[in-house]
Amino acid sequence: MRGADRGARCGNRPEDVRPTLVAETVIPVDRIHLRGAMRGDYSFAKGLYMATMRPLLEELGAWDETEIVRRFRGAFRLRDGHVILIGSSEAGWLQVRETRKQIVLVQIHLVPEYREQGIGSHLVRRLLAAADARGKPVILNCLSNNPACRLYRRLGFKVTRRDGYKLLMRREPSGDRREMLSPTFSPSV
């Protein structure tokens, strides 16, 4: 399937919403932890980002390694980053930036053997609970051919803008903020 065709599935048109199974967490949630990023994590985060983005961008005909490295360097902020741990194993990278008005899911990437086990879903849901408690929307960018955009749609994100092969997605806060139990998104999940 061509990238443009796959990416169209993540739009806001009703015909784009296909029924899918919501993944249950295969990894017990008590084994999923976040560790605040340290200087030595840059190589891990960059390597995972490059390995994740390369096949998606090649499919779109947009792979330019120099440009991708430049983008990663520009987005990487140690203070916003977390290594996703399953037990003591490094399973992924999460980067979240909070401003006065919104929360930005900058990056979430999982090592291949930990994908499609509900880990990303669990972490994004925790982030959304924290955003709801603060009354803030969550925004993110997603490549139009990234399978993760289906997850984001299921979790209430809407496409607010298309920029070439990228989708800007936004999820407004929901629920009564006074009833939220998790007002913070912290390194301990």
Secondary structure, DSSP 8 states (H G I E B T S, - for coil): --HHHHHHTTSSSGGG---------SS-GGGEEEEE--GGGHHHHHHHHHHHHHHHHHHTT---HHHHHHHHHHH--GGGEEEEEETTEEEEEEEEEE-SS-EEEEEEEE-GGGTTSSHHHHHHHHHHHHHHHHT--EEEEEETT-THHHHHHHTT-EEEEEETTEEEEEE---S-GGG-S-----S--
